[in-house]
Amino acid sequence: MSFKKIIQKSKDTQGSLEITGSKSESNRALILSALFKNLSLKNISNSDDANVLQRALLPSSPVIDIHHAGTAMRFLTAYFAVQEGTEVILTGSSRMKERPIKILVDALRSLGANISYLEQEGYPPLKIKGKNITTSKVELSANVSSQYVTALMLIAPSLPQGLEISLLQQITSMPYIEMTLKLLRQIGVKANLIENKITVPHTNTIESQTFIIESDWSSASYFYSIAALSSSADIILSNYKADSLQGDSVLSIYYKHFGVETSFDYRNKRVRLIKKADFRLQRNNAKVDIQLNLVDSPDIAQTIAVTCLGLRISCRLTGLHTLKIKETDRLVALKTEMEKLGAAVDITKDQLTLHRVSNLRKDITIETYNDHRMAMAFAPMALKIPIQINDANVVSKSYPDFWNDLKKLGFQYAEDE
């Protein structure tokens, strides 16, 4: 499905939505439910990534293709490494074969795992022969991807001696590691993080229970952007909580810069986004209007950058080194597509600076580079200019209902035949 044009005629946005379960929580919980058979899950994400992971955990073939699902690749590498007697090949898309996994494989090999590369050293596809692992200590760099750390944490309870993980260098995306810790504790695994050391004890059994997955805060970011770019907005999102496990819940703080206030309905687990019609952005005399360090929440960087572009304000976003190894090099992709709209953008290996733009170019086609977040981050720009999003069905990776939910808020679009 490819949209010729997205238009939002009304600049006042109102509506109520229920977003699918968090992809991040779902993927973690799915691995844990495979390890602990008496753990039931509700509100699992309907994203491609979660569906791919569910199918992979019940493989019908020794060759498992996870397509573009980077989280699944990392979590499954660790999971199958400890499934004694199993032998699988983990592969994926051409882009997946360019995404490094050496740090995780090296860590697993140091524990005794049997993993080999079938093509390029350090990259998928992988051949994994599951075995009983008794080593209980491991070190790995924590400054590249928190998913490497989480992959080890998730399998740790199943190891005979548990696992002690020593994290080297500065930890990136810390809220995602904390999410994993809290998930483990909620189901009854006594995991701890003290300074740079994570300890997860062997846990043979847990109490039978049902874990309800919260809706996805990364997906909520697009509605924060819509609220910010609207003249006024009143948007209610269901199945959210103030004490979220998800790091991207920091949206409620960041979007105050753009006039979006967040209130929580604790009883009904709903969040309400209000953009007051009389809000005026307070510009300052600094070189940039907005400066944020997103090292702990890189998945919302694209959304925030496009919000600033739509409001024609400048920003400097730092802590973005992980964006270069995502579905695409997101820093390069952002620069390319934002400059089509008339922006001036500077990027380094870990930051993006957007300069103020006086006018936005209309009827521009945005390429998505097989990246779901590129499509969803740019869609709210329709509140400012007619815009086309190519390969719009890429949103199914994390949020298949995205375009239908935009319709509920009054967005209109025409599809290519």
Salt bridges, closest charged atoms under 4 A:
ASP49 OD2 - LYS23 NZ 3.44
ASP49 OD2 - LYS397 NZ 2.54
ASP65 OD1 - HIS67 ND1 3.71
GLU87 OE2 - LYS127 NZ 3.53
GLU98 OE1 - ARG95 NH1 3.37
ASP106 OD2 - LYS102 NZ 2.64
GLU119 OE2 - LYS97 NZ 3.39
GLU164 OE2 - LYS197 NZ 3.73
ASP234 OD2 - ARG272 NH2 2.59
ASP265 OD2 - ARG270 NH2 3.39
ASP289 OD2 - ARG283 NH1 3.12
ASP289 OD1 - ARG356 NH2 2.50
ASP299 OD1 - LYS326 NZ 3.78
ASP299 OD1 - ARG330 NH1 3.45
ASP299 OD2 - ARG373 NH2 3.81
GLU327 OE1 - ARG330 NH2 2.77
GLU327 OE2 - HIS372 NE2 3.27
GLU327 OE2 - LYS397 NZ 2.78
ASP329 OD2 - LYS324 NZ 2.73
GLU337 OE1 - LYS340 NZ 2.90
GLU339 OE2 - LYS335 NZ 2.79
ASP346 OD2 - HIS355 NE2 2.69
ASP363 OD1 - LYS5 NZ 3.40
ASP371 OD2 - ARG330 NE 2.72
ASP405 OD1 - LYS408 NZ 3.48
